[in-house]
Amino acid sequence: MQKPMSVELVNEYGEQALCVKVDGNTALLDAAEVDGFIEELSKLRASMRPAVPDQPLRSHQYVIEIDPCWYTERNPLFDGAVLFLRHTGLGWAGFAIPTESMHRLKDALSAHEAAAQRESHLPMHALPN
């Protein structure tokens, strides 16, 4: 029995591509086409119901990007800052953060930093080998 959809990374003529098969039809997408496809999917997903949850689900295993590249800028048409975060698989995502939310984010990150500093001063517990 054939699977209704499969996605596979292939090396077509030296360039990597994504081979997408749906109901017997095949498409070969290069990196730029995959980026465009992800972007289009995210636009469509934003209008679908049910909506993406407002909070992360504790039962979901999220892909976590360690030390992502980031970039911020002020936008003269927006009271706040625009934050871009880079995910190696999903690309750059931009977030317009209003000033009040920016302050709350700064406070939350500062609290995490303070907790990490307090924990770094605690003695290490010995672990059996």
DRENZA-736216 format. One line per 10 residues: number of its first residue (from 1); for each residue y, z, x of C-alpha. Coordinates in Angstrom, 2 decimals, decimal comma. Example, Ala and Ser with C-alpha at 12.3 -4.5 7.8 and 13.67 -1.06 7.14 Angstrom:
BEGIN
1> -4,50/7,80/12,30 | -1,06/7,14/13,67 $
***
This chain:
BEGIN
1> 0,00/0,00/0,00 | 3,39/-1,00/1,38 | 6,19/1,55/1,59 | 9,20/0,55/-0,57 | 11,58/1,11/2,36 | 11,27/1,54/6,11 | 13,78/1,83/8,93 | 12,85/1,26/12,56 | 14,77/1,03/15,84 | 13,81/-2,20/17,62 $
11> 14,80/-3,88/20,84 | 15,61/-7,45/19,85 | 16,31/-9,64/22,91 | 17,45/-6,68/25,00 | 19,91/-5,36/22,41 | 18,82/-2,45/20,25 | 18,92/-3,05/16,51 | 17,85/-1,37/13,32 | 15,18/-3,15/11,32 | 15,50/-2,24/7,62 $
21> 12,74/-3,35/5,25 | 13,12/-2,97/1,48 | 10,54/-4,41/-0,93 | 9,45/-7,10/1,53 | 13,01/-8,10/2,53 | 14,12/-7,47/6,10 | 17,54/-7,02/7,67 | 18,23/-6,61/11,38 | 21,45/-4,63/12,02 | 23,22/-4,20/15,35 $
31> 25,15/-1,02/16,21 | 28,44/-2,24/14,69 | 26,67/-3,27/11,48 | 24,93/0,13/11,28 | 28,33/1,83/11,69 | 29,76/-0,29/8,87 | 26,73/0,40/6,68 | 27,02/4,18/7,24 | 30,72/4,01/6,36 | 30,05/2,05/3,16 $
41> 27,23/4,43/2,20 | 29,55/7,43/2,69 | 32,18/5,86/0,41 | 29,60/5,23/-2,30 | 28,06/8,70/-1,90 | 31,50/10,28/-2,38 | 31,60/8,90/-5,95 | 28,02/9,80/-6,90 | 26,83/12,72/-9,00 | 25,74/15,31/-8,28 $
51> 28,51/15,78/-5,71 | 27,84/16,98/-2,19 | 27,71/20,82/-2,39 | 30,93/22,71/-1,56 | 28,99/25,03/0,77 | 26,16/24,25/3,21 | 22,75/24,89/1,69 | 20,85/27,59/3,56 | 17,57/25,82/2,75 | 18,62/22,53/4,43 $
61> 17,99/21,73/8,10 | 21,33/20,16/9,10 | 21,70/18,05/12,22 | 24,09/19,99/14,44 | 26,21/18,21/17,02 | 26,70/20,43/20,09 | 30,21/20,42/21,53 | 31,43/17,34/19,65 | 34,38/15,30/20,79 | 37,42/16,01/18,64 $
71> 40,95/14,75/18,25 | 43,88/16,04/16,23 | 47,18/14,51/15,23 | 50,10/15,19/12,92 | 50,70/12,75/10,13 | 54,33/12,47/9,00 | 53,14/11,81/5,42 | 50,99/14,94/5,26 | 51,84/18,66/5,58 | 49,13/19,78/7,97 $
81> 47,00/18,13/10,62 | 44,39/15,42/10,73 | 41,21/16,46/12,55 | 38,66/13,90/13,75 | 35,17/15,03/14,78 | 32,67/12,72/16,48 | 28,99/12,82/15,59 | 26,82/10,72/17,91 | 24,83/9,32/14,97 | 27,37/9,26/12,16 $
91> 30,48/8,31/14,14 | 33,99/9,67/13,75 | 34,92/11,53/10,57 | 38,52/12,37/9,75 | 39,72/15,38/7,77 | 43,29/15,93/6,54 | 43,69/19,71/6,67 | 46,67/21,21/4,81 | 48,74/23,80/6,69 | 47,39/26,79/4,70 $
101> 43,79/25,69/5,26 | 44,60/25,06/8,94 | 45,69/28,73/9,27 | 42,49/29,94/7,58 | 40,39/27,75/9,90 | 42,26/29,09/12,94 | 41,65/32,68/11,76 | 37,94/32,00/11,16 | 37,48/30,41/14,59 | 39,41/33,28/16,22 $
111> 37,10/35,77/14,52 | 34,05/33,93/15,90 | 35,62/33,89/19,35 | 36,36/37,64/19,22 | 32,79/38,39/18,10 | 31,38/36,27/20,94 | 33,57/38,13/23,46 | 32,42/41,52/22,12 | 28,78/40,45/22,27 | 29,11/39,18/25,85 $
121> 30,04/42,72/26,95 | 26,91/44,27/25,44 | 24,05/45,05/27,81 | 21,19/42,55/27,72 | 17,98/43,88/26,24 | 14,89/43,47/28,37 | 12,29/41,14/26,90 | 8,60/41,36/27,80 | 7,20/38,40/29,67 $
***
